[in-house]
Amino acid sequence: MIKGYAGRILEVDLKNQTFELKPLDTGIARLYVGGKGYGTRLLYDQTEAGIDPLGPENLLIFATGPLNGSVAPQTNRFAVVCKSPLTGGIGNATCGGSFALGMKKAGIDILVIKHQSDDPVRLEIDGDKDEVKFLDASDLWGKGTYETQEMIGRKKYNAVIGPAGENLVLFAGIVSQERIAGRTGTGAVMGSKGLKAITVHGSRKLEMDDPEAFKAYTKEVREVFKAHPMLGDKLKACGTGNIVNTANARNIIPTRNFARGHFDKAKYISGEYMADNTLVGVKTSCIHCPVTCGRDVEVKGPGRVKGPEYETLALMGSNLEIGDIKKVSEWNYLADDMGMDTISLGSVLGFSMELAERGMLKSDLTFGDAAGVSEMIKDIAHRSGLGNDLANGVKKMSEKYGGHDFAIHVKGLEISAYDPRGSYAQGVEYATTNRGGDHAQGASMYMESTGPLTINPHSLKLKVELPVMQQNLLCAINSMVLCMFSTYGMIPRQVHDLSPNSIAYKLAVTAFENSGPALRLFLRKRPKTKPMLWFEKWLTFITGETFSTGHLQEIGARIFNLERMYNLREGLTGEDDTLPPRILHEPTFKGMTSGHPLHKLLPRYYDLRGWDSVGVPKRETLAELQVVV
């Protein structure tokens, strides 16, 4: 067995209440690493085309990678993979909390949940005894994620769902501690199986190829992170809410259901405002991480809880034209307790407000008015009244009520909080990402809109190369499984320190914008060198096998293409590689006569990916990447 892996897959059959431990396939591990990659391979191989995402045939796969269980910063995450009930295609999400560490302590790399239980059940997995207990969960059913974890034992390694998952809300998530695997409806799949909670424990330790080198280098990296302008400064001071004012200034913060990219009251929901007015003196981080990006705020009722992150501040704030940080914090807590993705939730609330404003839906919810939002969040989680429709997401809402032109989703997944009309590369990424319109599968906007060195967001330069590079990298990151914030450190302090008005900055931007030919060559050849970045070195020290940027680009491309083949198998095609009509056709910048120029960029993207003109990977591309379908 490769070092860094426990070497075991646990398969659990909920219908028959049986389980089986199987050996991890080292061949698959070498090709797909772990996490999202290994999970996608299992989902493709072990399910038939066309299954009902909420039926017994769907698999719910919890997957760790070789970095999990170590003390390296930002290595506490796990991936969840299944067929998405929201999109009908590949579904996946990653989550912090403690569950990944618990899985590795239990000696489990991958947990595969099969079939459905007739009654509410929770699992208690003892890795030392190789034992799985199937426990009655009727006393937990209906409870929020916070109370559920209190009843089970908050200090344990748990993964749970709330009422949203139980009631099959299509954007329900899975919660560990205060973190959530929010996107694509993984919580609804868990709820469909009658599975309320999973607890894992054990005392196994991670084996490494070179523990001394790993220890020494990790100590060095922790100091680098602490001194980094983003990881050690902005995220520590303001959390991800530091993006609010930048996104607002760049005209890309979603406002009024993405009708605009600027919100006059944005500063009142910003990370800086939160730091000055609503924090209760506590900043939190995940296990072993020096980047304290978590915020603690006070919410009436529960008291001190986790504060909202950027996506929530934007989708539940500016997108609804709400400039009240206390209200957004309240809704964030409610969504977490109910077990819902706040990106999809904020989007479907904004869509319903616009439907009502146009007389297409009877609802009292209105832009700029907080009244009724808390009640609607609860109604969505319990599928009560109008909440039953909102629980199905924007795409299905538009199919019932109309409003296709302003239904903000891609492939059925509501898009993240960066308006692509001011971030063209991000728009290409939204359109082509396999799980739908999401930023956490690439984050190209950081290179063109929100980061320290940004290219012209309205030029067509690098608007294909960036998405491909970033999508590949994040596929690999989500298979290690590592927090995407670790990639922020790739831009050194020297770049952060440059003045935007300086000659050095302008020369750097010009060089970056004109690096397309070199970047295309790199993405096609993916040269294998020595490890340079910290996650490459961690992988190498732990596994004993060499990883470099070229290796990770190849692994990421392999995973991305397998996801693509899964989507094609499930009926999604190149026609689904598009953006909402509002984004394509309605301008938000002076001088623009239309929206995002996706039609100019998509053919170039397909070509760089090695796909044909309708977005199908060519045989030679799959053969080169060793993608077997």
C-alpha positions in Angstrom: 0.0 0.0 0.0 1.2 3.5 -0.8 2.1 5.5 2.3 -0.5 8.0 3.4 -3.4 5.7 2.7 -5.1 3.6 5.3 -5.6 1.0 2.5 -9.3 0.3 3.2 -12.7 1.0 1.7 -15.7 0.5 3.9 -18.9 -0.4 2.1 -22.1 -0.1 4.1 -25.5 -1.6 3.0 -28.3 0.3 4.8 -31.1 -1.9 3.6 -29.6 -5.2 4.9 -27.6 -3.5 7.7 -24.4 -5.2 6.6 -20.9 -3.9 5.9 -17.7 -5.1 4.2 -14.1 -3.8 4.3 -12.3 -4.0 1.0 -8.7 -3.1 0.0 -8.1 0.2 -1.6 -7.1 -0.1 -5.3 -3.6 1.3 -5.5 -3.9 1.6 -9.3 -6.9 3.9 -8.9 -5.1 5.8 -6.1 -2.1 6.5 -8.4 -4.3 7.7 -11.2 -6.9 9.7 -9.1 -5.2 10.2 -5.8 -8.3 10.0 -3.5 -11.1 12.4 -2.5 -13.2 13.6 -5.4 -11.1 11.7 -8.0 -11.4 8.3 -6.4 -15.0 8.9 -5.5 -15.9 9.8 -9.1 -14.2 6.7 -10.4 -16.2 4.5 -8.0 -19.5 6.3 -8.9 -18.9 5.9 -12.6 -18.0 2.2 -12.3 -20.6 1.1 -9.7 -23.8 2.8 -10.9 -25.8 2.5 -14.1 -26.8 5.4 -16.3 -30.1 7.0 -15.6 -30.5 6.1 -12.0 -32.8 8.2 -9.7 -30.4 10.4 -7.6 -32.8 10.0 -4.7 -33.3 6.3 -5.3 -31.6 3.3 -3.7 -29.2 2.8 -6.6 -27.3 6.0 -6.0 -24.1 5.8 -4.0 -23.1 8.3 -1.3 -19.3 8.3 -1.2 -17.2 9.9 1.6 -13.6 10.1 0.5 -10.4 11.2 2.0 -6.9 11.5 0.4 -3.3 10.9 1.4 -2.9 14.3 3.1 -5.8 13.8 5.5 -4.8 12.7 9.0 -1.5 14.7 8.8 -0.8 17.9 10.7 -0.2 19.9 7.5 -2.3 23.1 7.4 -5.7 22.9 5.6 -5.7 19.1 5.3 -8.8 18.4 7.3 -11.3 18.2 4.5 -13.2 15.3 3.0 -15.1 14.9 -0.3 -18.6 13.7 -0.9 -19.5 12.2 -4.3 -22.9 11.1 -5.6 -25.2 11.7 -8.5 -26.7 15.1 -7.9 -30.5 15.4 -7.4 -30.2 19.1 -8.3 -28.4 18.7 -11.7 -28.8 15.1 -12.7 -25.1 15.0 -13.3 -22.0 14.6 -11.2 -22.5 15.7 -7.7 -19.7 16.5 -5.2 -18.8 18.8 -2.4 -16.0 19.1 0.1 -16.2 19.9 3.8 -14.0 20.9 6.7 -14.8 20.0 10.3 -13.4 16.9 11.9 -14.9 14.0 9.9 -11.9 13.5 7.6 -9.6 13.1 10.5 -12.0 10.6 12.1 -12.1 8.5 8.9 -8.3 8.3 8.8 -8.1 7.5 12.5 -10.6 4.7 11.8 -8.3 3.4 9.1 -10.8 4.2 6.3 -9.9 6.0 3.1 -13.3 5.7 1.4 -16.8 5.1 2.9 -19.4 4.0 0.4 -23.1 4.1 1.5 -25.4 1.8 -0.5 -29.2 1.4 -0.7 -31.7 2.9 1.7 -32.8 2.2 5.2 -36.5 1.6 5.9 -36.3 3.7 9.1 -34.1 6.6 10.3 -30.7 5.3 11.1 -27.3 6.5 12.2 -24.0 4.7 11.9 -21.3 4.4 14.5 -18.0 3.1 13.0 -15.2 1.8 15.2 -12.1 1.5 13.1 -10.1 -0.3 15.8 -12.7 -3.1 16.2 -13.7 -3.1 12.5 -17.2 -2.7 13.6 -20.3 -0.8 12.3 -23.3 -0.2 14.5 -26.7 0.5 12.9 -28.5 2.6 15.5 -32.0 3.9 15.6 -32.1 7.6 14.7 -35.8 8.3 15.3 -34.9 10.5 18.3 -32.7 12.6 16.0 -35.0 12.9 13.0 -36.3 16.5 12.7 -33.4 17.9 14.7 -31.1 20.6 13.4 -27.5 19.9 12.7 -26.3 21.6 15.9 -28.7 19.8 18.2 -28.0 16.5 16.4 -24.3 16.8 17.0 -24.9 17.8 20.7 -27.0 14.7 21.2 -24.5 12.4 19.5 -21.5 14.1 21.1 -20.0 17.2 19.6 -16.4 16.2 20.3 -16.9 13.1 18.2 -16.1 12.9 14.5 -19.5 13.4 12.9 -21.2 14.0 9.6 -24.9 14.8 9.9 -27.9 16.2 8.0 -30.6 18.6 9.2 -34.3 18.8 8.3 -33.4 20.0 4.8 -31.7 16.7 4.0 -34.5 14.7 5.7 -37.1 16.4 3.5 -35.0 16.0 0.3 -34.4 19.7 -0.3 -32.4 19.5 -3.5 -29.6 21.8 -2.2 -29.3 20.2 1.2 -25.8 19.6 2.5 -23.9 17.5 5.0 -22.5 19.1 8.1 -19.4 18.3 10.2 -19.0 20.6 13.3 -19.8 24.0 11.8 -18.7 23.3 8.2 -20.9 22.1 5.4 -20.5 20.0 2.2 -23.1 22.3 0.7 -23.2 22.1 -3.1 -25.1 19.8 -5.5 -27.6 18.3 -2.9 -25.4 15.7 -1.2 -27.5 16.1 2.0 -30.7 15.2 0.1 -29.0 12.0 -1.1 -28.1 11.2 2.5 -31.6 11.9 3.6 -33.1 9.7 0.9 -31.2 6.9 2.4 -32.7 7.5 5.8 -29.3 8.2 7.2 -29.2 10.9 9.8 -25.7 10.8 11.0 -22.3 9.0 10.8 -19.8 8.9 13.6 -16.3 7.4 13.1 -13.5 6.9 15.5 -10.3 4.9 16.0 -6.7 5.3 17.0 -4.7 4.6 13.8 -1.9 6.9 12.8 -0.9 8.1 9.3 2.2 6.4 7.9 4.5 8.5 5.9 7.4 7.8 3.6 9.6 10.6 5.0 8.1 11.8 8.3 11.1 13.9 9.3 11.2 15.8 6.1 7.5 16.3 6.2 7.6 17.6 9.8 10.4 20.0 9.1 8.9 21.3 5.9 5.4 21.7 7.4 6.8 23.8 10.2 8.4 26.0 7.6 5.1 26.3 5.6 3.1 27.2 8.7 5.4 30.2 9.2 5.0 31.2 5.5 1.2 31.0 5.8 1.3 33.2 9.0 3.3 35.9 7.2 1.4 35.7 3.9 -0.7 38.9 3.1 -3.8 36.9 2.2 -3.5 33.7 4.4 -2.0 35.4 7.4 -3.4 38.9 7.1 -6.7 39.5 5.2 -8.3 36.1 6.0 -7.2 36.4 9.6 -8.5 40.0 9.9 -11.7 39.8 7.9 -12.3 36.2 6.8 -13.6 35.6 3.3 -15.7 38.7 3.8 -12.7 40.7 2.8 -13.8 40.0 -0.8 -17.1 42.0 -0.4 -15.7 45.5 -0.9 -13.4 44.4 -3.7 -16.1 42.6 -5.6 -18.4 45.6 -5.2 -15.7 48.0 -6.5 -15.2 45.7 -9.5 -18.9 45.6 -10.2 -19.2 41.8 -9.8 -21.1 41.4 -6.5 -24.5 39.8 -7.2 -27.2 42.4 -6.6 -31.0 42.1 -7.1 -30.8 38.5 -8.5 -27.7 39.4 -10.6 -29.4 42.3 -12.3 -26.5 44.5 -11.2 -22.9 44.1 -9.9 -22.9 46.9 -7.4 -24.6 47.3 -4.1 -24.7 50.7 -2.4 -24.8 49.1 1.1 -22.1 46.5 0.5 -19.8 48.0 3.2 -22.4 47.1 5.8 -22.1 43.4 5.0 -18.3 43.4 4.5 -15.7 41.5 6.4 -14.2 44.8 7.6 -17.6 45.9 9.0 -18.1 42.5 10.6 -14.6 42.8 12.2 -15.4 46.3 13.6 -19.0 45.8 14.7 -20.3 42.2 15.1 -17.4 39.8 15.9 -17.5 38.5 19.5 -13.8 38.3 19.9 -13.3 34.8 18.5 -11.8 33.8 15.2 -11.7 30.1 14.4 -9.9 27.8 12.2 -10.1 24.2 11.1 -7.9 21.5 12.7 -4.2 22.2 12.3 -4.7 25.3 10.3 -3.0 28.7 11.2 -5.4 30.6 8.9 -8.2 31.7 11.2 -10.7 32.5 8.5 -13.7 31.6 10.6 -15.7 34.3 12.4 -17.8 34.1 15.5 -20.8 36.3 15.8 -23.7 36.7 18.2 -27.2 35.7 16.9 -30.3 36.2 19.0 -31.4 32.9 20.4 -28.5 30.5 19.9 -25.9 33.1 21.0 -22.3 32.7 19.7 -22.2 30.9 16.3 -20.2 30.8 13.1 -20.4 34.0 11.1 -21.2 34.1 7.4 -18.5 33.8 4.7 -18.3 35.8 1.4 -20.7 33.6 -0.6 -23.4 33.9 2.1 -22.8 37.7 2.6 -23.3 38.2 -1.1 -26.0 35.8 -2.1 -28.1 36.3 1.1 -27.1 40.0 1.4 -26.5 42.1 -1.8 -28.4 39.6 -4.0 -31.5 40.2 -1.9 -30.6 43.9 -1.5 -30.2 43.4 2.3 -27.5 45.5 3.9 -28.0 44.2 7.5 -25.1 42.0 8.7 -27.1 40.8 11.7 -29.9 39.5 9.5 -27.5 37.8 7.1 -25.8 36.2 10.2 -29.1 35.0 11.4 -30.0 33.5 8.1 -26.6 31.9 7.8 -27.1 30.2 11.2 -30.6 29.0 10.2 -29.3 27.6 6.9 -26.4 25.8 8.6 -28.8 24.4 11.3 -31.3 23.3 8.7 -28.4 21.9 6.6 -28.7 23.9 3.4 -26.3 25.4 0.9 -26.5 29.2 1.3 -25.4 29.8 -2.3 -28.4 28.0 -3.8 -30.6 29.3 -1.0 -29.7 32.9 -1.6 -30.2 32.5 -5.4 -33.6 30.8 -5.1 -34.8 33.5 -2.7 -33.6 36.2 -5.1 -35.3 34.5 -8.0 -38.6 34.1 -6.1 -38.4 37.8 -5.2 -38.1 38.8 -8.9 -40.9 36.4 -9.9 -43.1 38.0 -7.3 -42.1 41.5 -8.4 -43.1 40.6 -12.0 -46.4 39.2 -10.9 -45.4 35.6 -11.9 -45.5 34.3 -8.3 -47.6 35.1 -5.3 -45.2 35.8 -2.4 -44.7 38.5 0.2 -40.9 38.3 -0.2 -39.4 41.5 -1.7 -36.0 42.9 -2.4 -34.6 45.0 0.3 -37.0 43.8 3.0 -35.9 41.2 5.5 -39.5 40.4 6.6 -40.5 36.8 6.0 -37.0 35.5 5.0 -36.4 33.6 8.2 -39.8 31.9 8.0 -39.2 31.0 4.3 -35.9 29.4 5.1 -37.6 27.2 7.6 -40.4 26.5 5.1 -37.9 25.5 2.5 -36.2 23.1 4.9 -39.5 21.5 5.9 -41.0 21.7 2.3 -43.9 23.7 3.7 -46.2 25.8 1.5 -44.3 27.8 -1.1 -41.1 26.6 0.4 -41.8 23.2 -1.2 -41.2 24.8 -4.6 -38.2 26.8 -3.6 -36.7 23.6 -2.2 -36.3 22.3 -5.8 -33.9 25.1 -6.8 -34.0 27.8 -9.4 -34.0 25.6 -12.5 -37.1 23.7 -11.5 -38.7 26.9 -10.2 -38.3 28.5 -13.6 -39.8 25.4 -15.3 -42.9 25.8 -13.2 -43.3 29.6 -12.9 -41.4 30.9 -15.9 -38.6 33.4 -15.7 -36.0 31.4 -17.7 -34.3 34.6 -18.8 -33.4 35.6 -15.2 -33.0 32.1 -13.7 -29.4 32.2 -12.5 -28.0 28.7 -12.7 -25.8 26.5 -14.9 -26.7 22.9 -15.4 -29.2 23.3 -12.5 -26.7 24.5 -10.0 -27.1 28.1 -8.9 -23.9 30.1 -9.7 -21.6 31.5 -7.0 -21.2 35.1 -6.0 -19.0 36.5 -8.8 -20.8 38.1 -11.7 -19.0 36.8 -14.9 -19.9 39.9 -16.8 -16.9 41.5 -15.0 -14.9 38.3 -14.9 -14.9 36.6 -18.3 -12.6 33.7 -17.3 -14.9 32.9 -14.4 -17.8 32.8 -16.8 -16.1 30.2 -18.9 -15.4 28.3 -15.7 -19.1 28.4 -14.7 -20.3 27.3 -18.1 -17.9 24.3 -18.3 -17.4 23.1 -14.7 -19.0 19.6 -14.5 -21.0 20.1 -11.3 -22.5 23.3 -12.6 -21.9 27.0 -12.0 -19.5 27.0 -9.1 -16.3 28.9 -8.2 -14.7 26.3 -5.9 -13.8 24.1 -8.9 -11.3 26.7 -10.3 -11.6 30.2 -8.8 -10.4 32.0 -12.0 -11.8 35.2 -10.7 -8.9 35.5 -8.3 -6.6 36.0 -11.2 -8.7 38.6 -13.0 -10.9 40.4 -10.5 -10.4 39.8 -6.8 -6.7 39.0 -6.4 -3.5 41.1 -5.9 -2.5 40.9 -9.6 -5.4 41.0 -11.9 -5.5 41.0 -15.7 -8.1 42.9 -17.8 -11.4 41.0 -17.0 -12.9 42.1 -20.3 -10.0 41.2 -22.6 -10.2 37.7 -24.2 -6.7 37.0 -23.3 -6.2 34.0 -20.9 -9.9 33.5 -20.6 -9.6 29.9 -21.7 -6.2 29.0 -20.3 -7.0 30.2 -16.8 -10.2 28.1 -16.4 -8.5 24.9 -17.7 -5.4 25.4 -15.5 -7.5 26.2 -12.4 -10.1 23.5 -13.0 -7.3 20.9 -13.3 -5.5 22.2 -10.2 -8.7 22.2 -8.0 -9.6 18.7 -9.2 -6.3 17.6 -7.8 -6.6 19.7 -4.6 -10.1 18.2 -4.0 -8.6 14.8 -4.3 -5.8 15.2 -1.9 -8.2 16.5 0.0 -6.9 20.0 0.7 -8.5 23.4 1.3 -8.5 25.5 -1.8 -7.3 28.5 0.2 -3.9 26.9 0.3 -3.6 28.0 -3.4 -3.7 31.6 -2.3 -0.1 31.2 -1.1 1.0 30.6 -4.7 1.1 34.4 -5.2 4.1 35.6 -3.1 4.2 38.6 -0.8 6.3 40.6 -3.3 3.3 40.6 -5.7 0.9 41.6 -3.0 3.2 44.5 -2.0 3.2 46.0 -5.5 1.3 49.3 -6.0 -1.3 49.0 -8.8 0.1 52.3 -10.1 3.7 51.2 -10.2 5.6 50.4 -13.3 6.6 47.0 -11.9 2.9 46.1 -11.4 2.0 47.2 -14.9 4.8 45.2 -16.4 3.8 42.1 -14.4 0.2 42.4 -15.6 1.3 42.8 -19.2 3.6 39.8 -19.0 0.9 37.7 -17.3 -1.8 38.7 -19.9 0.6 37.8 -22.8 1.6 34.4 -21.3 -1.1 32.5 -23.2 1.1 30.7 -25.7 3.4 29.5 -23.0 0.5 28.5 -20.7 -1.2 26.6 -23.6 2.0 24.7 -24.2 2.4 23.8 -20.6 -1.3 22.6 -20.3 -0.8 20.4 -23.3 2.6 18.9 -22.4 2.3 19.0 -18.6 6.1 18.6 -18.0 7.0 16.5 -15.0 9.6 18.2 -12.8 10.6 18.2 -9.1 8.1 19.2 -6.4 8.1 23.0 -5.9 4.8 24.0 -4.1 4.0 22.9 -0.6 1.1 20.5 -1.5 3.4 18.8 -4.1 6.1 18.4 -1.5 3.6 17.1 1.1 2.3 14.5 -1.3 5.9 13.5 -2.1 7.0 13.3 1.5 3.9 11.3 2.6 3.6 8.9 -0.3 7.2 8.5 -1.4 6.1 9.1 -5.0 7.1 12.3 -6.9 4.4 15.0 -7.5 5.0 18.2 -9.4 2.8 20.9 -11.0 2.8 18.9 -14.2 1.7 15.7 -12.3 -1.2 17.6 -10.7 -2.3 19.1 -14.0 -2.4 15.6 -15.5 -4.3 14.1 -12.6 -6.7 17.0 -12.5 -7.3 16.8 -16.3 -8.0 13.0 -15.9 -10.5 13.6 -13.1 -12.2 16.5 -15.0 -12.5 14.3 -18.2 -14.0 11.4 -16.2 -16.5 13.8 -14.7 -17.3 15.0 -18.2 -17.9 11.5 -19.4 -20.2 10.8 -16.4 -22.3 13.9 -17.3 -22.5 12.8 -21.0 -23.6 9.4 -19.9 -26.3 11.0 -17.8 -27.6 13.2 -20.6 -25.8 16.5 -20.1 -24.2 17.7 -23.3 -22.3 20.7 -24.8 -25.6 22.5 -25.0 -25.5 22.7 -21.2 -22.2 24.5 -21.3 -23.8 27.9 -21.2 -24.6 30.8 -18.9 -28.0 32.3 -17.8 -29.6 34.5 -20.5 -29.3 37.5 -18.2 -25.6 37.0 -17.9 -25.2 36.5 -21.7 -27.4 39.3 -22.9 -27.8 42.1 -20.3 -24.8 44.5 -19.9 -23.7 45.8 -16.5 -20.7 47.9 -17.6 -20.5 51.1 -19.5 -19.7 50.5 -23.1 -21.0 46.9 -23.1 -23.8 46.2 -25.6 -24.3 42.7 -24.4 -23.2 40.4 -21.6 -20.6 37.7 -21.4 -19.0 36.7 -24.8 -19.1 32.9 -24.1 -19.7 32.1 -27.8 -16.3 33.4 -28.7 -14.5 31.5 -25.9 -16.2 28.1 -25.7 -14.7 26.7 -29.0 -11.2 27.7 -27.8 -11.8 26.0 -24.5 -13.0 22.8 -26.2 -9.9 22.8 -28.4 -7.5 23.3 -25.4 -9.2 20.5 -23.5 -8.9 18.1 -26.5 -12.6 17.9 -27.0 -14.5 17.9 -30.3 -16.7 20.8 -31.5 -19.7 19.7 -29.4 -17.7 19.2 -26.2 -17.1 15.5 -26.2 -13.6 14.4 -25.2 -11.7 12.8 -28.1 -10.6 9.2 -28.0 -7.0 10.2 -28.0 -7.5 12.6 -25.1 -9.1 9.9 -23.0 -6.3 7.5 -24.0 -3.6 9.9 -23.1 -5.1 10.6 -19.7 -5.9 6.9 -19.1 -9.6 7.5 -18.6 -11.4 4.2 -19.1 -15.1 4.5 -19.8 
